[in-house]
């Protein structure tokens, strides 16, 4: 039973050791969001708020049609 546990632990460790970060994927930026840039305001504030607003409007219309 002890050998079974050791082999599982070694297997899991070897998988994590051999894992690599992909080189083709862009890495996240270290800089914070610049709120002076209009594009950042649109992407990070306006678009998510519009998505939430449209979701609630859609859900309200869907609930009215069910009744």
C-alpha positions as CSV (number, residue, x, y, z in Angstrom):
1,X,0.0,0.0,0.0
2,X,2.9,2.4,0.8
3,X,4.5,1.7,-2.6
4,X,1.3,2.6,-4.3
5,X,1.1,6.0,-2.6
6,X,4.7,6.7,-3.4
7,X,4.3,5.9,-7.1
8,X,1.2,8.2,-7.3
9,X,3.1,11.0,-5.7
10,X,6.1,10.6,-8.0
11,X,3.8,10.4,-11.0
12,X,2.0,13.7,-10.1
13,X,5.3,15.4,-9.3
14,X,6.8,14.3,-12.7
15,X,3.8,15.7,-14.5
16,X,4.1,19.1,-12.9
17,X,7.8,19.2,-13.4
18,X,7.5,18.5,-17.1
19,X,4.7,21.1,-17.7
20,X,5.7,24.1,-19.6
21,X,4.3,27.5,-20.3
22,X,3.4,28.0,-24.0
23,X,5.7,30.5,-25.7
24,X,3.2,31.5,-28.3
25,X,0.6,32.8,-25.9
26,X,0.8,36.5,-24.9
27,X,1.7,37.1,-21.3
28,X,-0.4,39.4,-19.1
29,X,0.9,42.9,-18.6
30,X,2.6,44.0,-15.4
31,X,1.3,47.5,-15.7
32,X,-2.1,48.5,-14.2
33,X,-5.0,49.7,-16.4
34,X,-4.4,53.3,-17.5
35,X,-7.8,55.1,-17.0
36,X,-6.5,58.1,-18.9
37,X,-6.6,56.0,-22.1
38,X,-10.1,56.1,-23.6
39,X,-9.6,52.6,-25.1
40,X,-9.0,51.1,-21.7
41,X,-12.1,52.9,-20.3
42,X,-14.2,51.5,-23.1
43,X,-12.8,48.0,-22.9
44,X,-12.7,47.5,-19.1
45,X,-15.7,49.6,-17.9
46,X,-18.2,50.5,-20.7
47,X,-18.4,47.2,-22.5
48,X,-18.8,45.0,-19.3
49,X,-21.5,47.4,-18.1
50,X,-23.3,47.2,-21.4
51,X,-23.1,43.4,-21.3
52,X,-24.7,43.3,-17.9
53,X,-27.3,45.8,-18.8
54,X,-28.3,43.9,-22.0
55,X,-28.4,40.7,-20.0
56,X,-31.0,42.1,-17.6
57,X,-33.0,43.6,-20.4
58,X,-33.0,40.3,-22.2
59,X,-33.9,38.3,-19.1
60,X,-36.8,40.8,-18.4
61,X,-38.2,40.4,-21.9
62,X,-37.8,36.6,-21.7
63,X,-39.7,36.5,-18.4
64,X,-42.5,38.6,-19.8
65,X,-43.0,36.4,-22.8
66,X,-43.2,33.3,-20.5
67,X,-46.1,34.8,-18.5
